[in-house]
């Protein structure tokens, strides 16, 4: 676990999501569950974004990526509404559409801080721009996306499960998460026979190798004062990914490590994009992108073996011919070369025009 240096942190974007609707709450849970390097999309009405942040995200001088912190803000309470940091992110881009914007976030380390101190410090650092309410029943005032020139004191980030579990306990103290059936995180994808350290979060793989077995690793956890889970989690694999295991796994203990073994299909000529979906408690999904790398070597080796076999009839026909040995050898080599090329061409996958 590392402590952020406030002197080096300048212009950090804070991206808040509340529990005012199921989607907003689920976005926080997605950020908590997503592996390092994966992407999650947030969206805001422009009136919920401070002018400084909006200029930084969509102005002519906008530069990406930008440092950001995803936070959960409570929808209930009087005064400055409690804020809990969840995840450090890189803001990859911002798209404008009418009165709203969409922001793509790449997940980095898990973020923790004392919620009370974090809320109070962030309120001061942003010139009192964080959400607040003077009385029950009225809509909160303030912004849900804003920029701060420095980070609150005590803000920490890390990739260990110890840090992640602390983030879970901080989040669960907010009223909207007290009845959450369980919390979980994607630890990573490991090769068969090559075990990952299951005490830390790992980067999501850029490429999978074709014709290779893998294991998807998830960790679920419920704090001690929570109810024992009685739920399920499901993994669905997209095109070119195969598994022989049931998609649903029962979640009936307070903590456990869960896994699915799957394989990547053969992919001879070009990278193949696919996906993986994890569904928690039959309520919300986390979609993760994957790419299966091309297998050029296997394609070439098969052609080198099959090519000479294809050329055998032509070679047999050449052997009894009354021509000089030099010409005959040259023609045999031409037959072999064209046999290899014919095999490459016959196995090349041509996509139909759409």
Secondary structure, DSSP 8 states (H G I E B T S, - for coil): -EE--TTT--SEEEEEEESSSHHHHHHHHHHHHS-BT-EEEEEEEGGGB-HHHHHHHHSTT--SSEEEEEEEE-SS-SEE--EEEEEEEEEEEEEEETTEEEEEEEEEEEEE--HHHHHHHHHHHTTS-B-EESSTTS--BSBSEEEESS--TT-EEE-BHHHHHHHHHHHHTSGGGTT-S-EEEEEEEEETT----TTB--B--S-B-TTEEEEEEEEEE--TTS----EEEEEEE-TTEE--S-SEEEE-SSEEEEEEEEEE----SS-EEEEEEEEETTTEEEEEEEEE---HHHHHHHHHHHHHHHHHHHHHHHHTS-S-HHHHHHHHHHHHHHHHHHHHHHH-------
